[in-house]
C-alpha cells in the first residue's frame, strides 16, 4: 500500500492519496482545489488516480473533487446520507453507511458519522493484501486529534436555524460507534491545529483510536447533556466565506483546468482599475503597509492566514486586485482559489513606480504599549477596539476596550464615529492592521494600531512608568 498525507498549512487542511501498488490504482480523499500535487505524486509512484471522494460538504475550503475527476477520469464517490437537503448536485456515485468499495486490494468501508454535518461519512481502510483487520480510518471533520468537529457551523455560517444541538447529539452517537473500533486503528482527520472547524485541534497530524479514547475530551464524557453543552461552548467565530463554500461544494466547484495566471498591471492599468472602484488588496507585511500604501487598500498579509482573511474581507461578486511581488503571486493565487475567490483582476508590484508619478501614499498611525498607557493614565478621549475573537477577549483584554471581531468591522461601521479616535488591538498586530485598513478605506483618519497587540500589553504595560523613571534619572 502507498500512503501520502498532503497538508496545506494555510487552511490547516489535510488530504490523502492512497494507492494499491499491486494494481496501480489510487484514491484521493478530501482533495484541495489545486490538484497538481496529487497528479505529480501519482506519476512519481506509477499510480493512476481511479477514485476521488470526500467525507462531507466542506465549509472551509473549495473541494477539488470535480477538478481531479475531470483531469483523471476518476470515479466520484460521495455521501448519500443526511437527507435530500444534503445531496450533492453533480454527477457521482452515492455512498451509504455500510457500503464497501475497493481500490485494488484496498478495502474501504463507509461509516455514516453525522454531527459536524448530517451527511458526514468516514472511511475505514483495510489493506487486504496484508491483513483482514482495518489499519486506518479517515475521519474528515468528525474526529480530530484531541477534538471533534463543531456542529454549529450549519447554524452560524450557513443559516440552518436550530441545527446546532441536533448536530451535537448526533456527534455524541457517532462517537459511540468510533469507540468500538480497535485501538490500533490509525486516525487521519481532514484538519489540524489552526482550523476553524473545531476549537482545540492537536498539532500532530494523526493519532489512533486507542489514544483518542485516553486524551480526547469528547470521548470521555458519558452524559449527553454535558457533552452537548461543552461541545457548543466557546467555538470560534466561523469566517463569513464558510456559507459560500457550503453552497459551491454542494453544487460542485467551477473547473479551472490549471492554476490561473493573473495579469501584471502597469501604473496606468492600476489607475484605471482604481477608477473603476476595484478593490485593492495589499498583501505586504503590516509594517511595510504602515510605512506607506495606496489609499483605500486593504492590508491582508501574505501569511498562513491569508486565505481565511481574504474570505472574511472580500466580496465573491466583485473583482479585486493585489499588491504583490512576482515571486509571491502564484502562492497568493493558489490561496485564493482554494476558497473560490477567482475574481482576480490582476496584480501590481511596484509602489515606487506609483509614487514616481506623484501619487501620494497613506500611512498607518502606530502606538506603543507605553504611549497607550500614558493616554489612559491622563484620561484622554479615545476608545480601544479589540478585534480578536470573543473567547480570546473574554480570557483577557485591556480594561475598557470594546470587542468587535476583525471580520465584523465592516458590519459595525454604523456603531463607530469617523471623527472619534480609535486604537485597534489584537494579539500581535496582524488582525488589527487588517481591520484598521478597512476603517481607513471608509474615511476614518484618527485610528491607531497597537504595536505588538495585547500580547505586548500584558508583558510591557506594568513597566512603562519604571522605564520613564529610569530615563529621567539618566
C-alpha positions in Angstrom: 0.0 0.0 0.0 1.1 3.5 -0.8 0.0 6.3 1.6 0.6 10.1 1.3 -0.6 12.8 3.7 -0.8 16.1 1.9 -1.1 19.1 4.2 -2.0 22.7 3.3 -0.9 24.9 6.2 -2.9 28.0 5.4 -6.3 26.3 6.0 -4.8 23.5 8.2 -6.3 21.1 5.6 -5.2 17.5 5.2 -6.0 15.4 2.2 -4.8 11.9 1.3 -3.6 9.8 -1.7 -3.8 6.1 -1.0 -2.8 3.6 -3.6 -2.6 -0.1 -4.3 0.9 -0.8 -5.7 -0.1 -4.2 -6.9 -2.8 -2.9 -9.3 -1.5 0.7 -9.7 -4.9 2.2 -8.7 -5.2 5.1 -6.2 -7.8 7.2 -4.4 -7.7 10.8 -3.2 -9.7 11.7 -0.1 -10.8 15.3 0.6 -8.8 17.0 -2.2 -7.9 20.7 -2.4 -8.7 22.6 -5.5 -5.2 23.0 -6.8 -4.7 19.4 -7.8 -1.2 19.3 -9.2 0.3 17.8 -6.1 -1.9 14.7 -6.5 -1.1 14.4 -10.2 2.6 14.6 -9.6 2.6 12.1 -6.7 0.6 9.6 -8.9 3.2 9.9 -11.7 6.1 9.6 -9.4 4.6 6.4 -7.8 3.4 4.9 -11.1 -0.2 5.1 -9.9 -3.4 6.0 -11.7 -6.0 8.0 -9.7 -9.1 5.9 -10.3 -11.3 7.2 -7.4 -11.9 10.5 -5.6 -14.1 11.0 -2.6 -14.7 13.4 0.3 -16.0 13.0 3.8 -18.7 15.7 3.7 -19.7 19.0 2.0 -16.8 21.2 3.3 -17.3 24.7 4.7 -13.7 25.9 5.0 -12.3 25.2 1.5 -13.4 24.6 -2.0 -13.2 21.0 -2.9 -11.0 19.8 -5.8 -13.2 16.6 -6.3 -14.6 17.8 -9.7 -11.3 19.2 -10.8 -9.5 16.0 -10.1 -12.1 13.8 -11.6 -12.1 15.9 -14.8 -8.3 15.7 -15.0 -8.1 11.9 -14.4 -11.4 10.4 -15.3 -11.7 9.1 -11.7 -14.9 7.7 -10.3 -16.5 10.2 -7.9 -17.9 8.7 -4.7 -19.8 10.9 -2.4 -22.1 10.7 0.6 -25.8 9.9 0.0 -26.6 10.3 3.7 -28.3 13.1 5.6 -31.5 13.6 3.6 -32.4 15.5 0.4 -31.0 18.8 1.7 -27.6 17.3 1.8 -27.3 15.7 -1.6 -24.5 16.7 -3.9 -25.8 18.3 -7.1 -23.2 17.0 -9.6 -22.7 13.5 -11.0 -21.4 10.9 -8.6 -22.0 7.5 -7.1 -23.7 7.6 -3.7 -22.2 6.1 -0.7 -24.3 4.9 2.2 -23.5 3.6 5.7 -22.0 0.1 5.5 -21.2 0.3 1.8 -17.9 -1.2 0.8 -15.7 -0.4 -2.3 -12.3 -1.5 -3.4 -9.3 0.4 -4.9 -7.2 -2.5 -6.0 -6.5 -4.6 -2.9 -7.6 -1.8 -0.6 -11.0 -2.2 1.0 -12.9 0.9 2.2 -15.9 0.6 4.4 -18.2 3.6 4.7 -19.3 4.7 8.2 -22.0 7.4 8.5 -20.7 9.7 11.2 -23.1 12.7 11.4 -22.6 15.5 13.9 -20.4 18.0 12.2 -22.8 17.8 9.3 -25.8 15.4 8.6 -24.2 13.8 5.6 -20.7 13.3 7.1 -19.1 9.9 6.4 -15.8 8.3 7.4 -13.7 5.7 5.6 -12.4 2.6 7.4 -9.4 1.2 5.4 -8.2 -2.4 5.3 -5.2 -3.4 3.3 -6.4 -6.9 2.4 -3.0 -8.0 0.9 -1.5 -7.5 4.4 -4.3 -8.3 6.9 -8.1 -8.8 7.4 -8.1 -6.1 10.1 -8.5 -2.4 9.4 -5.5 -0.2 9.6 -6.8 3.4 9.2 -9.9 5.5 9.4 -10.2 8.8 7.5 -12.4 10.8 9.8 -12.8 14.1 7.9 -14.2 16.7 10.4 -15.6 14.0 12.7 -12.7 13.1 15.0 -9.7 15.3 15.1 -6.5 14.8 17.1 -7.7 15.8 20.6 -11.1 17.2 19.5 -14.2 16.6 17.4 -15.9 18.6 14.7 -18.1 21.5 15.6 -21.8 21.1 15.0 -22.7 24.8 15.0 -21.4 25.8 11.6 -24.6 25.0 9.8 -26.4 27.4 12.0 -23.7 30.0 12.5 -22.3 30.1 8.9 -24.9 28.6 6.7 -28.1 29.8 8.3 -29.7 26.4 9.2 -31.6 27.5 12.3 -31.8 25.1 15.2 -29.3 22.6 13.9 -26.5 23.1 16.5 -28.0 21.0 19.3 -29.3 18.3 16.9 -25.8 18.0 15.4 -24.2 17.8 18.9 -26.5 14.9 19.8 -25.7 13.2 16.5 -22.0 13.7 17.3 -22.5 12.0 20.7 -24.0 8.9 19.0 -21.3 8.9 16.2 -18.6 8.8 18.9 -20.1 5.7 20.4 -19.5 3.9 17.0 -16.0 5.2 16.8 -15.1 3.9 20.3 -16.0 0.4 19.2 -13.2 0.3 16.7 -9.9 -1.5 17.5 -7.5 0.7 19.5 -4.7 0.1 17.0 -6.6 1.8 14.1 -4.8 4.9 12.9 -6.9 8.1 12.8 -6.3 10.5 9.9 -8.5 13.7 10.0 -9.1 16.4 7.4 -7.8 19.2 9.6 -5.1 20.1 12.1 -4.3 22.9 14.6 -5.5 26.3 13.3 -8.6 25.2 11.6 -11.9 26.9 12.4 -13.7 23.5 12.1 -13.0 22.9 15.8 -11.8 24.7 18.9 -8.9 22.6 20.3 -7.3 20.6 17.4 -4.0 19.0 18.1 -0.8 19.9 16.1 0.3 16.4 15.3 -1.1 15.0 12.0 -2.6 11.7 13.2 -3.5 9.6 16.1 -5.0 6.2 17.0 -8.4 5.2 18.2 -6.9 4.0 21.5 -5.0 7.2 22.1 -8.1 9.3 21.4 -10.0 7.3 23.9 -7.5 8.4 26.5 -6.8 12.1 25.6 -9.7 13.4 23.6 -12.1 15.3 25.9 -15.1 14.4 23.7 -14.6 10.7 24.1 -14.5 10.9 27.9 -17.9 12.5 28.6 -20.6 9.9 29.2 -23.6 12.2 29.8 -25.2 13.5 26.6 -26.4 16.9 28.0 -22.9 17.7 29.4 -21.3 16.7 26.1 -23.7 18.9 24.1 -23.0 21.9 26.4 -19.3 21.6 26.3 -19.2 21.0 22.6 -21.2 24.1 21.8 -19.4 26.3 24.3 -16.5 28.5 23.1 -16.5 27.7 19.4 -14.6 30.4 17.4 -16.4 32.7 15.0 -16.8 31.0 11.6 -15.5 33.1 8.8 -18.1 34.6 6.5 -17.0 32.7 3.5 -18.0 29.4 5.0 -21.6 29.8 3.8 -20.3 30.3 0.3 -18.2 27.2 0.5 -21.2 25.1 1.5 -23.1 26.4 -1.5 -20.3 25.9 -4.0 -19.2 22.5 -2.7 -22.8 21.2 -2.9 -23.2 22.4 -6.5 -19.6 21.5 -7.5 -16.8 24.0 -8.0 -16.2 25.5 -11.4 -13.4 23.8 -13.3 -10.1 25.7 -13.6 -8.1 23.3 -15.8 -4.9 24.7 -14.2 -3.8 27.5 -11.9 -4.9 30.9 -13.2 -2.2 33.4 -14.1 -3.2 37.0 -13.0 -2.1 39.8 -15.3 0.7 42.1 -14.2 -0.6 45.7 -14.3 1.2 48.9 -15.3 0.8 52.1 -13.4 -1.8 53.3 -15.9 -3.7 50.0 -15.7 -3.7 50.2 -11.9 -5.0 53.8 -12.1 -7.8 52.7 -14.5 -8.7 49.8 -12.1 -8.9 52.1 -9.1 -11.1 54.5 -11.1 -13.5 51.5 -11.7 -13.6 51.1 -7.9 -12.0 47.7 -8.0 -11.0 46.6 -4.5 -7.2 46.8 -3.9 -5.6 44.2 -1.5 -2.1 45.0 -0.3 -0.5 41.7 0.7 2.7 43.1 2.1 3.8 42.9 5.7 1.8 45.1 8.1 4.9 47.2 8.9 5.6 47.9 5.3 2.0 48.7 4.7 2.0 51.1 7.6 5.0 52.9 6.2 3.1 53.8 3.0 0.3 52.3 0.9 -2.0 53.3 -1.8 -5.1 55.0 -0.2 -8.1 52.7 0.0 -6.2 49.5 0.0 -6.9 46.6 2.4 -4.0 45.0 4.2 -4.3 41.2 4.1 -0.8 40.0 4.7 0.5 37.0 2.7 1.0 34.7 5.6 -0.6 31.4 6.7 -3.9 33.2 7.5 -4.2 34.9 4.1 -7.0 32.6 2.7 -9.1 33.0 5.8 -8.9 36.8 6.0 -9.4 37.1 2.3 -12.6 35.1 2.8 -13.6 37.4 5.7 -13.0 40.7 3.8 -13.6 40.2 0.1 -16.9 40.0 -1.8 -17.4 37.0 -4.0 -19.3 39.0 -6.5 -16.7 41.7 -7.0 -13.3 41.8 -8.7 -10.2 42.7 -6.7 -6.5 43.3 -7.5 -3.4 42.5 -5.4 -0.3 44.5 -4.4 2.3 41.7 -4.5 5.7 40.8 -5.9 6.3 38.5 -8.8 7.6 35.7 -6.6 4.5 35.5 -4.4 1.7 35.8 -7.0 1.5 32.1 -7.7 1.3 31.3 -4.0 -1.4 34.0 -3.5 -3.4 32.8 -6.4 -3.5 29.3 -5.0 -4.6 30.5 -1.6 -7.4 32.5 -3.2 -8.7 29.7 -5.5 -8.7 27.3 -2.6 -11.7 29.2 -1.2 -13.2 30.1 -4.6 -12.0 33.7 -4.8 -11.4 33.5 -8.6 -12.2 37.2 -9.5 -8.6 38.3 -9.6 -8.3 41.4 -11.8 -4.6 41.4 -11.7 -1.6 42.4 -9.6 0.7 45.4 -9.2 4.3 45.0 -7.9 5.9 48.5 -7.9 4.8 51.0 -5.3 7.9 53.1 -6.2 6.6 53.5 -9.7 3.3 54.7 -8.3 4.9 57.4 -6.2 7.3 58.4 -9.0 4.2 59.6 -10.9 3.3 61.9 -8.0 0.7 59.6 -6.5 0.6 60.0 -2.7 0.7 57.2 -0.2 -1.3 56.9 3.0 0.3 55.9 6.3 -0.9 54.0 9.4 -0.6 55.6 12.8 1.2 53.2 15.3 1.1 53.4 19.0 3.2 51.6 21.5 2.2 50.0 24.8 3.7 52.7 26.9 2.2 55.5 24.8 -1.2 53.9 25.1 -0.8 53.6 28.9 0.1 57.3 29.1 -3.1 58.2 27.2 -5.1 56.0 29.6 -3.5 57.5 32.7 -4.1 61.1 31.5 -7.7 60.4 30.7 -7.6 61.3 27.0 -10.7 60.8 24.9 -10.4 57.7 22.8 -11.7 54.1 22.6 -9.8 50.8 22.3 -11.3 48.3 19.8 -10.1 44.8 20.5 -10.6 42.9 17.2 -9.8 39.4 18.5 -12.4 36.6 18.8 -14.9 36.6 21.6 -13.3 33.8 23.5 -9.8 35.4 23.3 -11.3 38.7 24.5 -13.0 37.0 27.5 -9.8 35.4 28.5 -8.2 38.8 29.0 -8.2 42.3 27.5 -7.2 45.9 28.1 -9.7 47.5 30.6 -12.4 49.5 28.9 -11.9 48.1 25.4 -14.7 47.1 23.2 -14.7 43.8 21.4 -15.5 43.8 17.6 -14.2 40.8 15.8 -12.0 42.0 12.9 -14.2 40.1 10.4 -17.2 42.1 11.6 -15.7 45.5 11.4 -17.3 46.2 8.1 -20.7 45.3 9.6 -20.1 47.6 12.6 -19.3 50.9 10.8 -22.6 52.5 11.9 -21.6 52.0 15.5 -18.4 54.0 15.0 -17.8 57.7 14.5 -15.5 58.8 11.8 -14.4 61.8 13.9 -13.6 59.8 17.0 -10.2 58.4 18.0 -9.8 54.6 18.0 -6.9 52.4 18.9 -7.1 48.9 17.5 -5.7 45.9 19.2 -5.4 42.1 18.5 -3.0 39.5 19.8 0.1 40.8 17.9 -0.9 43.5 15.4 -1.8 41.5 12.3 -5.6 41.3 12.5 -5.8 44.9 13.8 -3.8 46.0 10.8 -6.4 44.4 8.5 -9.3 45.9 10.5 -7.7 49.4 10.6 -7.1 49.4 6.8 -10.8 48.8 6.4 -11.6 51.8 8.6 -9.1 54.0 6.6 -10.9 52.8 3.4 -14.2 54.1 4.9 -12.9 57.5 5.8 -11.7 57.0 9.4 -8.5 59.1 9.9 -7.9 59.2 13.7 -7.1 55.5 14.1 -4.1 53.8 15.6 -2.7 50.3 15.5 -1.3 49.0 18.9 2.1 47.6 18.0 2.6 44.1 19.5 -1.1 44.0 20.4 -2.5 42.6 23.6 0.5 40.2 23.9 2.8 43.1 24.2 0.5 44.9 26.5 0.4 42.0 29.0 4.2 42.0 29.2 5.1 45.7 29.0 2.4 48.0 30.4 3.3 47.4 34.1 6.8 48.5 33.5 6.1 51.7 31.5 6.4 54.1 34.4 9.5 52.4 35.6 11.1 52.8 32.2 10.1 56.5 32.2 11.6 57.0 35.7 14.9 55.3 34.6 15.2 57.5 31.5 14.5 60.7 33.6 17.1 59.6 36.1 19.7 59.2 33.4 
